[in-house]
Amino acid sequence: MSTSENDASASQPIDPAVQAELNRLRESIDNIDAAVVHMLAERFKATQQVGRLKADHQLPPADPARETRQITRLRQLAQSANLDPAFAEKLLNFIIAEVIRHHERIAEEAGGTTASGAQASGGRASGA
């Protein structure tokens, strides 16, 4: 059952003009969701390249100083865009954790070690 059908099956019928506006707004949301997915895919392509470069040069998967700078930057961007900075930080932390997991896997596949000489782990690096 589609969302429109769910709306129509509510206790009262929806005015056709309201339904048309609802559909228009939802189409816009769907387009934005698609753009977000494509942007995340592009971001992960770039971070995969970073992961390979780090593995090639035995750099650690996590960079806590950069992560802190990125979180500060994203919180400021969120605030200027009228988006909850705490939400933006949670989203970025989720993305960072996934990036670090990818970097650790790349390092393991390359047989590399971290800059401290420790073998790359399969879990999330501390400080991330």
Residue, then its C-alpha position, 0 to 999 in steps of 0.5 A: m500500500s502506498t503512502s497516498e493510499n494510507d492517507a486516503s484510508a484514514s478516518q476521512p477522505i483527503d481533499p484532492a488539493v491537499q493530496a496533490e500538495l502532499n504528493r508534490l512535497r513527497e516527490s521533492i523529499d524523494n528527490i532529496d533522498a536520492a541526492v543524499v545517497h548519491m552524495l554519500a556514495e561520492r564521499f565514500k569513493a573519496t574516503q576509499q582513496v584516503g584509506r588506500l593512501k593511508a594503508d600504503h603509507q602505514l598511517p592509522p585509520a583514524d585521525p582524531a584531530r581531523e575528526t574534531r575539526q570536521i565535527t566543529r565545521l559541520r556543527q557550524l554549517a548545520q547551525s547556519a542552515n537551521l539544522d540541529p547541530a547535535f543531529a548533524e554531529k550524530l550523522l557525521n559520527f556515524i559516517i566517520a565510524e563507517v569510514i574508519r571501518h573501511h580504512e581498517r579493512i583496507a589496511e588489513e587487506a594490504g597487510g599493513t600496520t598502523a603508524s604506531g606499528a600495531q596491526a590494524s584492528g577489525g573494530r572501530a579505532s579509538g578517538a574516532 
